[in-house]
Amino acid sequence: MLWRCFTTARLFEFRRDTFEGYLRVNAAFAAALAPLLQPDDLVWVHDYHLIPLGAELRKLGVQNRIGFFPAHPVPHDGGADRRLPGTRNWSSRSALTI
C-alpha cells in the first residue's frame, strides 16, 4: 500500500481500513519488541513498512536510540502525506519522533 504512496499518486488508492491495520501492526510490533530491548540497544527501522514503529516505541516509554532509513524515494513535495486523507503529516511526525 505505502510503496505506491511514495512513488506516484495515480497508482495509489487510499483505504482507511488498511491504513488502520498498518498502524495496528506497528503498535503490535512495538509491544512485542519493547520488553526485549536492553538499555544500550540501538533500534534500526528500515523502510516504510515500519514508519510508525519509532513513535509507538516512544509511547511505550522506550528511551533507546532509534535510527530510521527510508529505502525508497521520499517525495520532496510532501506528497506522501497528502495522498493519505485524514492523516496529515503522519509520516513526518512518526519519523521525527525517533
Buried (B, 14 or more C-beta within 10 A) or exposed (E): BBEBBBBEBEEBEBEEEEBEEBBEBBBEBBEEBBEEBEEEEEBEBEBBBBBBBBBBBBBEEBEBEBEBEBEBEBBEEEBBBBBBEEBEEBBBBBBEBB
